[in-house]
Each structure stands twice: as structure tokens, then as C-alpha cells.
Amino acid sequence: MVRPQRIEYEGAVYHVTARGNERRALFVDEGDRERFVRVLGESVESFEIRLYLFCLMTNHIHLVLETPRANLGRFMHRLQTAYTVYFNHRHERHGHLLQGRYGACLVERDAYLLRLSRYVHLNPVFTKAVRSRPLRERLTFLRQYRWSSYRSYIGKDRRLAWVDYAPILATVGSRAGGKAETYRRFVEAGIDRIDAAFLEEAQASRLCLGSEGFRARIRALYENLLQKRPRTEDIAFRRTGTRLPIEQILQAVCQGLGIERASLLRRRRDARERAIASRLLCDYGGLTQREVAAVLGLRSGAAVSAQLHKLAEQVKRDPRLHQEMAEIVAKLKNARG
């Protein structure tokens, strides 16, 4: 089955969802959630995303965001890669953490965006474990739930520097001091019932959420993308480099150098193993230097670039290092076929 084309353009607003593979948990404990929130904030700032709100559930996440640079795919790749590498390493597991591709539904602004924000922020109280509780308990649970942007919207927590609150709050009140309270009343008015009309509108199109005119515009964009997509027979004759999984590359580096996985995440002044891993993640994983920095816990893409430059000089002078890298590369080439 052909996967739907992603529609990306500057200023697009999306409701993004991602689920655990086979509906398994994305977060085992609060440490995992804290790490995801940190990676989310770093990714938002690195890719200049306008994140309006978020909500973390046990086995899935919701993000509502705008892409001023039309870079949703690159942002999500970095976010998912960085968290998956962390999660697999911490919990000693391998393979995919997330189920298939993330969902990305384009959203029309104003009333649709406001109602979507209520739906996302109410997710924690619509679970089986909570929705049967008395209303007062559900309200308390919602206001105390730490793993969404809701508490910072209603003044219970300090606002996060990387969340843009203005577009949502601009639609709910005229007085600056009263917007948080007005928004709280709007959200909590829906706690006793799901907005059936909103859900019906959300299901009207798999591509977008909005008015009939908005849906027509997005359909036109989508059809234009399909017309530009290369035919299957065109793709079949191309030779493209196969990207190897990140975990496979890191495992090959550890085996080839005889080191523990933790060594790749340890900060040291002369960490050749991290430089080697960086080089191979770029060459065989197809990652950018910024993405490699996220995987290996380096400060920035510039730090990776400096390591790669230093490694190139060391390989020229050190025959043993040259041989070690050649053996790892041979294994990766063989795996890629």
C-alpha cells in the first residue's frame, strides 16, 4: 500500500500523533517522560518550530505545532531518533519503539485550533482508569497532570520558554490577566463529555481538520503532490544508498572497538570511539551532524563537525585506527548489501 504524501509548507499547523509499537508503552517512568520533554524542547528550538501545546500519554503523544520553515519531517526524525536511542539504551532493548509513521493532520487556525487544544489537553481524563471517577476527582487529576502543557496554560506551572501560548490564548479573551482563567473554564467545560461535533469534523478528512474550504485547498495540494510523485517503475531503476538502523551501527562500533555501549555517551576530551560512531552514523545511517549530536549527547552539530575533522587527521597518522575503522566499515557494507 502506498503511503500518503506528507504536505509541508511554511506556516503549516499540524496535530501530530505518535504511538508505541504494538501499542506498547513509550514511557516506563517519570525519568523517561522528563527525558522526552527535554528532547522535545531541544528539538523545537533547533528546528525553529512553534509548539503550541503537547500531551504525553503512556503509549502515545500529541503535539500541536506550526512549522515556519516547512520542516516537519526533519523535526520529527530528530525527535523520534533521539528519544528512541535513549529509551533503547536505558531499558536494554533493540528495534523500533514507535509504530510506523507518525500522524500529521493539518489544522485550520482559530476555532478549530482552540477546540483541538481542548481535545488534546483533556486526553488524560478520557482514559479508562479516570473517566469513570466522579467529576471533582477528574478535575483534580487534570489540574495535577504534569505531562502536558495544560498546567502552564492555566497558571499552575511556570510557562515553558519553548511553548508558544499566544495563538491559543488570543482566541479566548481580551484581558491579558483573564486569558488563563478563561481558557481553563473552556477546557474544563468539556470534561464531562467528548465534543462529538468536533470529532465528527476531525474524521471528515484524513488529511486535515478545518472548514470545507480549507479541506478543499488541502485536497488540491495533495493531488498536486501525487501528480509530481515518481512512478513505481521510475523508482525501481534508481540505485539509492540503504540506510542502516542506528542501533545496528552503534552495535558494530562497540563490537569493533571492544567497548561498552556506555562509552559512546561518556564525555571525554579525546573520545575516538564517539568520533568513529559519528562518522559512521553520517555515512551509513544518513544522519545530519545535528542529528548525530542528539544521538550521542553532544552539544551541537558543530561539535560533531570538529570531532570528524580531528578523526580524519588521526586516521592518517595512526595505522591501527585506520585498520579498526576499515574492519567496522567492511561489516556495515556487508550488512547494507
N, C-alpha and C positions, 0 to 999 in steps of 0.2 A: 504494500500500500504506500502511495506517495505521501510524504509528509507535507502538511500545509506550509506554504511560503511564509516567512516572517515579514511583516510590514514594519519598516523602520523609517522614520523621518524626524527631522528636527522639531522639537516641541511636542512629540507624541506622548500621551499619557497612557499608562498601562496598569491593569490589575494583573500582577504576576503571582502565580502559584507554583509551588514545587513540593512533591511528595516523596516520602521514603520509599525505596524499592520494596515491592511486595507489601506495601503499607506498614513497613517496619518503622521503628522509632528513629527520628533524626537526632533526638536529644535524650541521653540517658539520665543526665542530672543537671543541676544548675551550672556546673562548670562548663558543660557543652553549650548551654544557652548563652552564657556570658561570652564564650569564645565566638559564637556565631554573631552576636550583637557587635562585638569588636571588629570582626572581619567585615560585617555589613557596613559599619561606619567608615572603615578604611577604604572600602571599595567605592562607596558613594562619593567620597572626597577625591579619590584617584581618577574617577571617570566623570566627574562633574555632573553627577546625577542629582535631580531634585527629588528626594524621597519625601513623600507626603505623610505616609504612615506605614506601620508594619505590625504584624501579629505572628508570634511563634506558637504553634501548637505542638503536640507530641510527635506527630508523624507528618506534618506539613507546615508550610509557611505561606503567609500572604504579604505581598508588598504592593503599595500603590505609589507609582513614581512617574516622573517626567524625564525625558531624555533630550536635553537641549542640543546634544551633539549626535543624535541618532545612533547611539552605540549600545543599545540594549544587549545585543548578543555578546559583545566583548565584556560588558559589566557582569552579566550573569555567568559567563565562563569563569571569570576570575573569582567571583564569589563562591560558586559551587566547587571549583577546584581547590581553593584554599581551605575551605571547611572540610571537604571530603578527605584530603590528605591528613589534616589534623585528626579527624574523627577515627580514621582507619589506624593511624599510628597509636593514638591513645587507647583504643579498645582492641588493639591487636587483631584487626580484621583486614580483609582484602576485597577488592571488587567494587562494584557500583554501590553508592549509598542512596542516590536519588533515582526515582522511577522515570525512565525515558527523558523526554524533553520537558522543560518547564512550560507551564501555560502562560500565555501573554495575550490578554484581551485588551484591545484599545478602548479607551473610555472618553466619552464626551464630557466636557467640563461642567461646572455649575451644579445644577440639581442632581445630575447623575453621579457626579463625583462625591457630593455630600452624602447621598444615600448609600453609595458604595462604602464610604468611610464608616458609616454606622454598621453595615453588614460585617465588615472586616473586624471592627473593634468588638462586636458582640459575639464573635466566634467562641470565645472561652466559655460563655454561659449557655451555648446551644449544644454542648456535648451531653452524652447520655448521663454522665455522672453528676451533672449540675442542673440540667434543665427541669428535673422533677422536684428540685428543692423549693421551699417557699420563696416568694418574691424578695423578701428582705435579705435572705441568705444569698440569693443570686446577685443582688445589687452589691452586697458587701464583697462577694467573690470577684465581681468585675472590677470594682474600685481598688482591690488589693492585688489584682493580677499584674505581675511585674514584667511579663514578657511580651508587651505590646507598647505602642506609643500612647495608649489611652490615658494613662495616669499623668503623663506630661501635658497632654491636651487639656485636661481639666484642672491642672494646678496642683495635683497630688505629688508630682515629682518635678525636679528641675528639668527644663527643656533641654533636649539634646541639640548640640550645635549642628549636627548633620541631618536633622529632620527639618523640613520646611513646613511650618504650621500655617503660614499666612493664607495660602489658597483655600484651605478648608474653612478656617475661621472667618475669612472675609465674607462667606456666604450666610453666616448665622446671626450677625448682629452689627449694630452701628457703633456702639460704645466699646472702646478698647477694653475697659475693665470688665465688661459684662460678657464678652465673647466666650470665654472658657465655660462660664456657668450656662450660657445659652446652648452651647454645644453639648454639655453634659446632659441637660434636660432633653435635647433632641435625641441623643443616642439612647438614653435610658428609657425613653418613651416606647422604644421598640423591644424592650427586654422581655415583655410578656407575650409577644407574638412576632413571628417572622413576617417581614414585609413581602407578602405574596405577590403584589403587583410588581415590585422591584425584581423579584426572582423571575417572574414571567418575562419581563423585559430583558433580563440578563440572558435568558435562554433563547431569545428571538434570533440571535446570531452568534455563531461560534467565534466570529472574528472581532466583534466589538460590542460595546454597551453604549446605547445612545438613542437619539431620536431617529425617526425613519429617514430623514435627510442625511444624518451622519452615517447611518448604516449603508445608504446608497453610495456615499462617497468612498467609504472603506471598501465596499464590494468592487467599485470601479478600480481602485488602487490594486486590489488583489488580482483582478482579472488581467490588469496590465502586467503585473509581475509574472503571471502564468504564461503570458504570451512571450515574455522575454526569456523564460526558463529554457535551457538547452534540452533538446530531445534526448531520450534514453540512449539511442544509438550513438549520439554525439559523445556522450559521457563515456560510453564503453570503450571508445578508442583512445581515450586520454590515458597517459601514464601519470598518476599522481602519487606523491610520497605518502605512504601509510604512516599515520601517527601511532606510536606505541603508547599504551597506558602509562600514566605517571608512575604508578606503583611498580610496574614491571621495570621501568628504567632505574628507579631508586634501588630496587632489589638487586639488579645487575651490578650497580655501582658498589653496593655493600659487599656482595659476594666477590667481586673482582678485586677489591681492595682489602678484603678480610676485616671489615669493620662492622660495628653495630649500627643499627638504624639511627640511634640517638646522636651519633657523631655528626650526622648531616644537619642536625638542628642546633648543634653546640657552637656558640660564638667563640672563635679564637682568631688571633691575629693572622696566622698562616695556616688556614684550613684548606689544604689542597683538595680534600675529598668534596667539600662544598663547591669548589670551583669546577671540579670534574662533573659533578652532578648538574651544575648549572649549564655547562657546555652541552651535555647530552640531552637535557630537558629541552633545550632550544633546538638542537639538531634532530632529535628523534621523537620528541613529544610535541613539537610545533608551538611551544610556548614563547611568548614575548619575554623580554628581560624583566619587565614589571611583574608578569605572572610568575616567573621563576622566583622572584623575590618573595612573593606571597607564599609560595610552596615551602621555601627553605627558611623563612623567617628573617630575611634580610631587610634592610631599611628601605631600599628603593631599587628601581631598575638601574640607576646609576651605580649603585654598589655592586650589582651583578656585572655590569659592564667593566668595572675596574678589576673585578676578580678574573674575568675572562681574558682581559689584556695581560694580566700578570701570569696567568696559566700558560698562555701561548709562549711567553718568554721562557718559562720554566721547562716546558716540554722540549724546547730547542736545546737546552743545556743539560737535561737530565735523561739519559737513555733509559733508565729504569722506569721513570714516569711515563716516557713515551711508549714503552712496551706494555705497561699496565693499561694505559688508555686504549692502545691498539687491540688488546685482548677483549676489553669490555665492548668496544665498538664492533668487533667481529661477532660477538654474541647478539648484539642488538640488530645488526644487519641480517643475521641468520633468522632472528625472530620476525623481522619485518618482511623477509622473503623477497 
